[in-house]
Amino acid sequence: MNTFLLRLAVAIILLAHSIPGMIDGGVYGFGRGYLDQAGFAPLGLLLAWAIKLSHVACAICLLWGKWIKPAAFITIAILIAGIIMVHGREGWFVVGGGRNGSEFNFLLIVVLIVIMYPKGWQRRRN
């Protein structure tokens, strides 16, 4: 199964989620505001930049078709941390039945797993 469309879609989402905040200063609010207050001070801003840059790097890897598994594992870890720290307590729904919930992170995690293992966890036959 060719996963290019899935890789393209996730790359667009990761870039759209990262680049605007890097340009308009939103990364500072995320780092100095949220992450510092969540207990990561004084490293909140550095961590925020690392998260945003890792999303950009993952998008590039997805588009290029190289180093997908390591990039996806890092992104999945960040998405799980987002569920634990933010989205889980907001419920399941992002919109509609709730706000800022876990469903979108969950979907991205599953799609990244499908991209990493397009044939599933089948045993290799020699």
Secondary structure by P-SEA (a helix, b strand, c coil): ccaaaaaaaaaaaaaaacaaaaaaaaaaaaacccccccccccaaaaaaaaaaaaaaaaaaaaaaccaaaaaaaaaaaaaaaaaaccccccccccccccccccaaaaaaaaaaaaaacccccccccc
